[in-house]
Amino acid sequence: QVQLVESGGGAVQPGGSLRLSCVASGRVFAITSMAWFRQAPGKEREWVAGMDRGGSTNYLDSLEGRFTISRDSTANTFTLYLQMNNLKPEDTAIYYCNARYAGGTSWGQGTQVTVSS
């Protein structure tokens, strides 16, 4: 099993920045890829950005380069980040961390991001 805990959400004005963190623990050695998803009110959950084990990254095209995914690791934990710049009201959503590993997939509890003036 892999456990995921997100943090870093909050309320910002349009044009502001936030950095989300997702700490993975447990069978982190088995993780093959990690990603950020988001779910806006009344909408389905959508994939935002992902990183595979080798460090290759992919992003939702509509982000236009405003978000950057990165990672850091220790012996027992793996932290995934999402740097979000020039935030827009349409970025308002609950952001979820996802990990795929041998034998399953895990989700974090989500962190709320609200962009409003």
Sequence and secondary structure as in RCSB ss.txt:
>XXXX:A:sequence
QVQLVESGGGAVQPGGSLRLSCVASGRVFAITSMAWFRQAPGKEREWVAGMDRGGSTNYLDSLEGRFTISRDSTA
NTFTLYLQMNNLKPEDTAIYYCNARYAGGTSWGQGTQVTVSS
>XXXX:A:secstr
 EEEEEE  EEE TT  EEEEEEEEESGGGEEEEEEEEE TTS  EEEEEEETT  EEE GGGTT EEEEEEE S
S EEEEEEE S  GGG EEEEEEEEETTEEEE   EEEEE  
